[in-house]
Amino acid sequence: MLTETIEATKIKTSLLTDSFGRVHDYLRISLTDRCNLRCTYCMPSEDMHFALHSTLMTANEIYSIAKTYVKLGVKKIRLTGGEPLVRKDARQIIELLSELPVELTLTTNATQTHDFIEDFKKAGIKSVNVSLDTFDKEKFFSITRRNDFDKVWDNIHQLIDNNFHVKLNVVAMEGVNDDELIDFVKFTKNHPVHVRFIEFMPFPGNDWKREKVFTYLEMLEKIQENFKIEKLYDEQHSTAKKYKVSDYKGTFAFINTVTLPFCGDCNRLRLTADGKMKNCLFSKGEIDLLTPYRNGADIEDLIFKSLMDKKEQTGGQNFSVPTENRSMIAIGG
């Protein structure tokens, strides 16, 4: 019966459409659960266990599984981690995926992007998301537990100078960096960057508390007290509410996952570094694609099964109670 339902779904649309009519054409692939930073909101401070190398998808497996998704309708692929560029074969993976007819991009902490500028250009990567939560070197060390601010700062400017569309992902946290919102908006005056303020999200091991969430409305109010801003158009499937200050080169936005989830227009699917499909960032369940793939099985039916199991909102989880999930770094940012 399940197989018949899956086949009917494929015949009906030939696209990755879930039971709520949402078409999914965006795949986020985590290359590794390892990172050279130790950001407190992403990685548990204790009992962190990394996946064994043998359990991770190889470069060719990533390419082949991604190719299956593209066959089913995926048009955009984002590489994540951990930190995707710490993989020794990151260049090979980028080169392989660049052969697919998709928009290819990645999210990085920018500690190593100086070594990949030409690889990005060759692969047709035009946009890079950089995680940066503070302009303060001491605070950077406190958040990341590493002393790499100068390297990240220099690499952000190098990306800008090489005409990449740079998005700065800022996880906004009460009592941590809420006093830097104005500085980030000011940064858009002379730099063509897109700053995205992200509400602090709950994951196992990241000491999330509701009172630590600096909400979208609180951030907007604080910025409006200091700038005359204008609302920009939000594209279909956009997770960010976009704004800008008149005459500034860059823009800023809010990703309000906690207080105003944007699940109704979701087009995203996720593939973890160990080959598990997650149909939502917050889904409790996941489906193993890598083992069946290695056994020579057709994984398309598994992809459709996972898609049809997708919940209407936030993976069916309620943020008022502890979530059941992997840690953020084990999922992929």
NUZA-470660 format. One record per residue (C-alpha): x, z, y; residue in one letter. Coordinates in pm, 1 decimal, always signed. Layout:
N
PATI          X          Z          Y   code
PATI          X          Z          Y      A
...
//
This chain:
333
PATI          X          Z          Y   code
PATI       +0.0       +0.0       +0.0      M
PATI     +282.9      +91.2     +239.2      L
PATI     +460.6     -238.2     +166.7      T
PATI     +141.0     -431.2     +235.4      E
PATI      +97.1     -248.6     +567.9      T
PATI     +454.3     -320.6     +666.6      I
PATI     +418.8     -688.4     +578.6      E
PATI      +95.4     -707.6     +778.6      A
PATI     +274.1     -553.9    +1078.0      T
PATI     +555.3     -808.9    +1055.6      K
PATI     +314.0    -1099.9    +1023.1      I
PATI     +104.1     -977.7    +1313.7      K
PATI     +381.0     -955.6    +1569.2      T
PATI     +728.9    -1040.0    +1431.5      S
PATI     +844.6     -781.2    +1686.5      L
PATI     +918.2     -412.9    +1643.7      L
PATI     +578.6     -279.7    +1750.3      T
PATI     +472.5      +75.8    +1667.6      D
PATI     +124.3     +209.7    +1600.7      S
PATI      +71.7     +271.5    +1973.7      F
PATI     +140.3      -91.8    +2064.0      G
PATI     +486.6      -26.7    +2208.8      R
PATI     +731.8     -313.8    +2155.1      V
PATI    +1087.0     -197.4    +2084.0      H
PATI    +1365.4     -433.0    +2189.1      D
PATI    +1638.7     -185.1    +2284.6      Y
PATI    +1875.2      -31.1    +2027.5      L
PATI    +2119.3     +249.4    +2101.4      R
PATI    +2403.5     +268.8    +1848.3      I
PATI    +2623.3     +577.1    +1826.2      S
PATI    +2975.9     +485.1    +1717.7      L
PATI    +3092.1     +841.1    +1654.9      T
PATI    +2989.5    +1204.1    +1684.7      D
PATI    +3336.2    +1289.9    +1816.2      R
PATI    +3432.8    +1326.4    +2180.3      C
PATI    +3743.3    +1414.2    +2379.0      N
PATI    +3531.6    +1630.1    +2613.3      L
PATI    +3325.1    +1935.8    +2520.2      R
PATI    +3027.6    +1925.2    +2757.1      C
PATI    +2819.6    +2238.8    +2717.5      T
PATI    +2478.8    +2065.5    +2733.0      Y
PATI    +2578.9    +1814.5    +2465.6      C
PATI    +2805.9    +1985.5    +2214.1      M
PATI    +2751.7    +2329.0    +2056.6      P
PATI    +3027.4    +2572.5    +2147.3      S
PATI    +3038.4    +2705.7    +1790.7      E
PATI    +2985.5    +2576.2    +1435.7      D
PATI    +3035.5    +2211.4    +1529.0      M
PATI    +3083.6    +2001.8    +1215.7      H
PATI    +3184.7    +1638.3    +1251.5      F
PATI    +3080.4    +1367.5    +1008.2      A
PATI    +3335.0    +1261.6     +746.8      L
PATI    +3491.0     +924.6     +816.9      H
PATI    +3355.4     +784.9     +488.9      S
PATI    +2998.7     +859.8     +598.9      T
PATI    +3026.6     +660.2     +922.6      L
PATI    +2926.6     +297.9     +954.7      M
PATI    +3225.0      +64.5     +951.7      T
PATI    +3265.3     -198.8    +1222.1      A
PATI    +3125.7     -469.4     +992.5      N
PATI    +2835.3     -247.3     +885.9      E
PATI    +2748.7     -179.4    +1249.8      I
PATI    +2750.6     -552.5    +1315.1      Y
PATI    +2539.0     -639.6    +1010.3      S
PATI    +2279.2     -368.3    +1068.2      I
PATI    +2262.3     -454.1    +1439.4      A
PATI    +2215.1     -819.0    +1342.3      K
PATI    +1909.8     -716.8    +1138.5      T
PATI    +1759.9     -541.6    +1441.3      Y
PATI    +1828.3     -847.5    +1656.5      V
PATI    +1650.9    -1064.1    +1398.5      K
PATI    +1349.0     -832.7    +1439.7      L
PATI    +1344.8     -859.6    +1817.7      G
PATI    +1612.5     -635.0    +1972.6      V
PATI    +1746.5     -784.7    +2295.8      K
PATI    +1965.3     -502.9    +2428.1      K
PATI    +2223.8     -282.5    +2257.8      I
PATI    +2389.6      +21.4    +2411.9      R
PATI    +2694.3     +183.4    +2250.7      L
PATI    +2703.0     +560.8    +2270.6      T
PATI    +2867.5     +861.4    +2107.0      G
PATI    +3011.8    +1122.0    +2123.1      G
PATI    +3249.2     +912.3    +2321.9      E
PATI    +3232.0     +557.6    +2180.9      P
PATI    +3578.4     +460.8    +2301.2      L
PATI    +3756.0     +728.2    +2094.7      V
PATI    +3690.7     +520.1    +1781.3      R
PATI    +4010.7     +343.0    +1683.7      K
PATI    +3817.1      +24.4    +1610.1      D
PATI    +3604.8      +34.7    +1927.6      A
PATI    +3753.4     -294.9    +2045.8      R
PATI    +3665.3     -464.3    +1718.0      Q
PATI    +3308.0     -332.0    +1732.8      I
PATI    +3262.7     -448.0    +2091.4      I
PATI    +3399.8     -791.7    +2003.1      E
PATI    +3172.7     -825.0    +1698.9      L
PATI    +2857.5     -718.8    +1882.2      L
PATI    +2936.0     -952.9    +2170.3      S
PATI    +2862.3    -1239.9    +1929.5      E
PATI    +2496.0    -1134.1    +1911.3      L
PATI    +2241.6    -1275.8    +2160.1      P
PATI    +2185.4     -942.0    +2334.6      V
PATI    +2267.5     -760.7    +2654.4      E
PATI    +2555.9     -535.9    +2551.5      L
PATI    +2641.7     -219.0    +2741.2      T
PATI    +2768.7     +132.2    +2681.4      L
PATI    +2765.4     +493.2    +2796.0      T
PATI    +3104.7     +660.5    +2833.4      T
PATI    +3275.8     +959.6    +2990.1      N
PATI    +3522.4     +709.9    +3147.6      A
PATI    +3834.6     +893.6    +3034.2      T
PATI    +3958.4     +577.8    +2861.1      Q
PATI    +3786.0     +287.5    +3033.5      T
PATI    +4109.4     +183.9    +3206.7      H
PATI    +4227.8      +57.1    +2867.3      D
PATI    +3908.9     -143.9    +2803.8      F
PATI    +3840.1     -328.8    +3130.4      I
PATI    +3944.7     -668.4    +2994.4      E
PATI    +3766.0     -605.1    +2663.3      D
PATI    +3444.6     -533.9    +2852.1      F
PATI    +3478.2     -852.9    +3053.2      K
PATI    +3552.3    -1063.4    +2746.5      K
PATI    +3246.3     -916.7    +2569.8      A
PATI    +3021.3     -994.7    +2864.4      G
PATI    +2955.0     -629.0    +2945.3      I
PATI    +2841.2     -609.0    +3306.4      K
PATI    +2696.9     -257.1    +3331.1      S
PATI    +2856.5      +74.7    +3232.3      V
PATI    +2695.1     +418.7    +3238.0      N
PATI    +2938.6     +698.7    +3317.5      V
PATI    +2859.4    +1064.5    +3255.8      S
PATI    +2972.9    +1273.7    +3554.2      L
PATI    +2799.5    +1598.5    +3647.2      D
PATI    +3012.8    +1720.3    +3936.3      T
PATI    +3260.3    +1612.9    +4204.0      F
PATI    +3432.8    +1951.7    +4183.7      D
PATI    +3744.6    +1963.0    +3963.6      K
PATI    +3707.1    +2329.2    +3869.2      E
PATI    +3339.7    +2284.8    +3788.8      K
PATI    +3424.0    +1972.7    +3587.5      F
PATI    +3656.0    +2183.0    +3374.0      F
PATI    +3387.7    +2449.7    +3333.9      S
PATI    +3130.3    +2195.4    +3215.8      I
PATI    +3352.4    +1973.2    +2999.9      T
PATI    +3612.8    +2231.8    +2894.0      R
PATI    +3876.4    +1967.1    +2966.5      R
PATI    +4092.8    +1895.5    +3272.0      N
PATI    +4027.7    +1520.7    +3304.5      D
PATI    +3848.6    +1491.9    +3638.4      F
PATI    +4117.1    +1286.6    +3815.0      D
PATI    +4130.9    +1036.4    +3530.1      K
PATI    +3751.2     +995.9    +3528.5      V
PATI    +3737.2     +966.5    +3907.3      W
PATI    +4005.3     +697.6    +3915.8      D
PATI    +3837.7     +503.6    +3634.8      N
PATI    +3497.9     +508.8    +3805.2      I
PATI    +3655.7     +344.4    +4108.9      H
PATI    +3838.1      +96.5    +3886.5      Q
PATI    +3506.8       -4.6    +3726.3      L
PATI    +3351.8      -47.5    +4070.7      I
PATI    +3650.3     -250.4    +4192.4      D
PATI    +3613.3     -477.3    +3888.6      N
PATI    +3251.0     -547.3    +3981.7      N
PATI    +3084.4     -356.9    +3698.7      F
PATI    +2740.5     -217.8    +3775.0      H
PATI    +2819.0     +153.4    +3746.4      V
PATI    +2549.7     +409.9    +3677.0      K
PATI    +2647.1     +775.2    +3710.4      L
PATI    +2454.9    +1000.4    +3471.6      N
PATI    +2427.2    +1348.4    +3622.3      V
PATI    +2267.6    +1622.6    +3412.0      V
PATI    +2118.8    +1846.7    +3680.8      A
PATI    +2122.1    +2217.9    +3595.3      M
PATI    +2000.3    +2513.3    +3796.7      E
PATI    +2289.0    +2734.1    +3901.3      G
PATI    +2548.7    +2485.1    +3779.4      V
PATI    +2545.4    +2168.8    +3990.4      N
PATI    +2212.5    +2183.6    +4174.8      D
PATI    +2411.3    +2232.7    +4497.5      D
PATI    +2572.2    +1886.5    +4461.0      E
PATI    +2265.3    +1662.4    +4476.9      L
PATI    +2327.7    +1580.9    +4840.8      I
PATI    +2691.3    +1493.9    +4770.4      D
PATI    +2590.9    +1251.1    +4497.1      F
PATI    +2337.8    +1081.4    +4723.5      V
PATI    +2602.0    +1059.0    +4999.2      K
PATI    +2831.6     +888.8    +4748.3      F
PATI    +2586.1     +597.0    +4735.8      T
PATI    +2638.6     +529.6    +5107.3      K
PATI    +2959.9     +334.3    +5065.8      N
PATI    +2962.4     +270.1    +4690.8      H
PATI    +2727.9      +29.7    +4506.3      P
PATI    +2655.6     +277.9    +4228.2      V
PATI    +2328.9     +393.8    +4077.4      H
PATI    +2323.1     +775.0    +4047.8      V
PATI    +2074.3     +906.4    +3791.1      R
PATI    +1980.2    +1273.7    +3798.0      F
PATI    +1876.6    +1375.3    +3445.3      I
PATI    +1668.8    +1683.0    +3368.8      E
PATI    +1846.7    +1924.0    +3133.0      F
PATI    +1705.2    +1851.6    +2784.8      M
PATI    +1671.7    +2087.1    +2485.9      P
PATI    +1894.0    +2033.2    +2182.0      F
PATI    +2018.4    +2273.6    +1915.1      P
PATI    +2324.3    +2464.3    +2028.2      G
PATI    +2315.8    +2376.3    +2399.8      N
PATI    +2166.2    +2707.9    +2520.3      D
PATI    +1869.5    +2533.4    +2680.6      W
PATI    +1623.8    +2746.2    +2875.1      K
PATI    +1331.7    +2618.9    +3079.7      R
PATI    +1454.0    +2805.7    +3386.3      E
PATI    +1777.0    +2602.0    +3374.0      K
PATI    +1582.4    +2279.7    +3424.6      V
PATI    +1623.2    +2150.3    +3778.6      F
PATI    +1302.6    +1947.5    +3786.7      T
PATI    +1246.7    +1600.3    +3923.9      Y
PATI    +1006.1    +1728.1    +4190.8      L
PATI    +1249.1    +2002.0    +4298.2      E
PATI    +1530.9    +1749.7    +4325.0      M
PATI    +1316.1    +1500.4    +4515.6      L
PATI    +1205.6    +1766.0    +4763.8      E
PATI    +1562.7    +1877.3    +4826.9      K
PATI    +1682.5    +1521.8    +4886.0      I
PATI    +1387.9    +1441.4    +5116.2      Q
PATI    +1485.0    +1737.2    +5332.1      E
PATI    +1819.7    +1570.2    +5399.9      N
PATI    +1755.0    +1194.5    +5392.0      F
PATI    +1493.6     +939.2    +5482.3      K
PATI    +1442.4     +767.3    +5148.2      I
PATI    +1241.0     +475.3    +5015.5      E
PATI    +1088.7     +425.9    +4669.9      K
PATI    +1217.4     +128.7    +4473.4      L
PATI    +1041.5      -75.3    +4207.6      Y
PATI    +1074.1      +63.4    +3854.4      D
PATI    +1106.3     -214.4    +3596.3      E
PATI     +905.6     -220.3    +3274.7      Q
PATI    +1041.4      +31.9    +3021.1      H
PATI    +1246.6     +203.6    +3290.7      S
PATI    +1318.6     +569.8    +3222.2      T
PATI    +1420.8     +633.0    +3582.9      A
PATI    +1222.4     +674.7    +3904.2      K
PATI    +1437.7     +485.8    +4154.5      K
PATI    +1500.2     +551.9    +4523.5      Y
PATI    +1752.8     +474.9    +4792.5      K
PATI    +1851.3     +576.8    +5142.2      V
PATI    +1805.6     +289.9    +5385.8      S
PATI    +2126.8      +95.8    +5453.9      D
PATI    +2314.1     +271.0    +5171.9      Y
PATI    +2495.0      +39.8    +4929.6      K
PATI    +2387.5     +231.8    +4619.2      G
PATI    +2072.8     +391.7    +4484.6      T
PATI    +1967.2     +706.5    +4302.9      F
PATI    +1701.3     +792.8    +4048.5      A
PATI    +1549.4    +1071.1    +3840.3      F
PATI    +1509.3    +1081.2    +3463.9      I
PATI    +1237.3    +1343.5    +3413.3      N
PATI    +1226.7    +1370.8    +3033.5      T
PATI    +1118.5    +1735.2    +3033.1      V
PATI     +859.2    +1763.8    +3310.2      T
PATI     +710.5    +1411.8    +3310.5      L
PATI     +793.6    +1232.2    +2983.7      P
PATI     +787.3     +853.1    +3005.0      F
PATI     +703.7     +790.4    +2639.1      C
PATI     +405.3     +564.0    +2702.8      G
PATI     +629.1     +265.3    +2772.1      D
PATI     +914.3     +345.7    +2532.5      C
PATI    +1107.7      +50.3    +2388.8      N
PATI    +1406.0     +239.0    +2242.8      R
PATI    +1532.3     +293.8    +1890.3      L
PATI    +1844.0     +480.8    +1782.8      R
PATI    +2103.7     +442.5    +1511.0      L
PATI    +2333.1     +738.4    +1451.1      T
PATI    +2700.0     +698.1    +1368.0      A
PATI    +2627.2     +782.2    +1002.8      D
PATI    +2365.8     +509.3     +977.2      G
PATI    +2042.8     +705.7    +1020.8      K
PATI    +1758.3     +553.2    +1218.7      M
PATI    +1583.4     +779.4    +1466.9      K
PATI    +1270.8     +636.6    +1625.6      N
PATI    +1293.6     +883.9    +1914.9      C
PATI    +1562.2    +1098.5    +2072.5      L
PATI    +1354.1    +1404.3    +1983.8      F
PATI    +1225.3    +1300.4    +1641.1      S
PATI    +1261.2    +1562.6    +1368.7      K
PATI    +1292.8    +1301.3    +1097.8      G
PATI    +1526.9    +1011.9    +1040.5      E
PATI    +1563.9     +737.2     +781.6      I
PATI    +1890.5     +654.6     +608.1      D
PATI    +1972.0     +285.8     +649.7      L
PATI    +2340.8     +295.9     +559.7      L
PATI    +2310.3     +407.0     +196.7      T
PATI    +2049.4     +142.8     +104.5      P
PATI    +2252.4     -116.9     +294.7      Y
PATI    +2565.1      -26.6      +98.2      R
PATI    +2360.4      -56.1     -221.3      N
PATI    +2257.2     -407.7     -131.3      G
PATI    +1896.8     -326.8      -41.3      A
PATI    +1691.8     -498.8     +229.1      D
PATI    +1667.4     -247.4     +513.9      I
PATI    +1396.4     -425.2     +712.9      E
PATI    +1112.7     -237.2     +541.6      D
PATI    +1286.9      +93.9     +618.6      L
PATI    +1316.6       -1.9     +984.8      I
PATI     +945.8      -81.4    +1002.0      F
PATI     +857.1     +240.5     +817.6      K
PATI    +1053.5     +448.6    +1068.0      S
PATI     +891.9     +264.0    +1355.1      L
PATI     +541.1     +326.0    +1223.9      M
PATI     +620.7     +696.9    +1190.3      D
PATI     +704.5     +722.7    +1561.0      K
PATI     +502.1     +986.6    +1745.5      K
PATI     +318.7     +920.4    +2069.1      E
PATI     +536.6    +1152.4    +2278.5      Q
PATI     +871.8    +1336.5    +2257.5      T
PATI     +895.6    +1297.1    +1881.4      G
PATI     +590.5    +1519.2    +1839.9      G
PATI     +787.1    +1817.6    +1969.9      Q
PATI     +685.7    +2072.7    +2230.7      N
PATI     +959.3    +2176.7    +2471.6      F
PATI     +803.6    +2521.9    +2513.2      S
PATI     +952.8    +2616.7    +2175.7      V
PATI    +1295.1    +2548.6    +2021.6      P
PATI    +1324.7    +2187.6    +1906.0      T
PATI    +1409.9    +2081.8    +1551.0      E
PATI    +1677.1    +1817.7    +1577.8      N
PATI    +2041.8    +1730.3    +1558.0      R
PATI    +2267.2    +1831.0    +1845.3      S
PATI    +2286.1    +1569.7    +2121.0      M
PATI    +2637.1    +1463.8    +2024.8      I
PATI    +2531.2    +1407.9    +1663.4      A
PATI    +2246.3    +1179.9    +1775.4      I
PATI    +2416.9     +971.9    +2039.8      G
PATI    +2370.5    +1000.4    +2416.0      G
//
